[in-house]
Amino acid sequence: MKEKVLVTGISGYIGQHIAAELLKQGYSVVGTVRSLNKAMSTKASLASVVSIKKLDFAEADLLSDKGWDKAMQGCTYVLHVASPFVIAEPKNENDIIDPAVEGTKRVIAAALRAGVKRLVVTSSIFSIIGGKASGTSGPEDWSDTNKNIGAYAKSKTLAEQAAWEAIKNSSMEMVAILPGGVFGPPIGGKAEGQSAIMIQTMISGKMPMIPDVAMGMVDVRDVARIQVKALTAKNVAGRRFIVATSEPVTMTHLSEVLRHAGYSKVPSRKAPTLVMKFMGLFDRDARGLAPLLGQKVSLNNQATLDILEWKPTPIDTSIVEMAKAISN
């Protein structure tokens, strides 16, 4: 019989795909949600793609100790996916940083008390590329949190560093998975999550110009498969794995792919970087993009290809399938 896995953030875009993959592979899944009201829509979405006989939910909030010990009972593995993600720069960066860092510490403390065998943490390429304009980043690199890298990149960097610190001198194994920009069809087809909202904005003609932003990208189904594989794979404990294209994919490329697929409202004009930076003085979305403008960082994903035997889904496929799912 397959083991029991706790998934934090199960109601999110990536969390739902991870839960579906676990259930397909025969694992028992306990998903944490801030409120059990949120469980109903997640249950319905997952039931449309997989049997949910082995699916349960537990109420637990990243900012509260309540519920975590109960949720962890009998779990062999933990997939910590939950973390706030918004493009818009918050008025106070701690609104994003505190849940990410304190939540990670809380999840790990409960996992240690429950005797969990292995923890897989969803980090991000933003924990390695923040503050760099170009060059190549690999699993040994870290973003410089003293630079203006944006609240999200800072939150992911500090949360992952806190995770490695928290498992030091313990018998629990940990693996960090660092996805790039995540695209691909959401389960249930709703435009939830920042990448889906961005594609929705592009195909509906509400994005006037394309910002000069480029990053390593990945299909959400690849992220789910890699995370599940990392639970039991050999030679992965204590390591970080980049799950993103080795070369940055530009927003201009995304717009070309979408226009070619028949989405005629997608803009083709590039937004001048100076204009974007100026807009950042008044607009929180533009301010959130500011640290990424002009950034072109390549990624060393070789370990993921070799050790986790990743066969990347073409990103053009992910983009078109995402647009199709959310426009239906």
Summary of the structure (lengths in Angstrom):
residues: 328
radius of gyration: 19.0
end to end distance: 38.2
largest distance: 57.8
contacts: 1143
relative contact order: 0.15
helix: 42%
strand: 16%
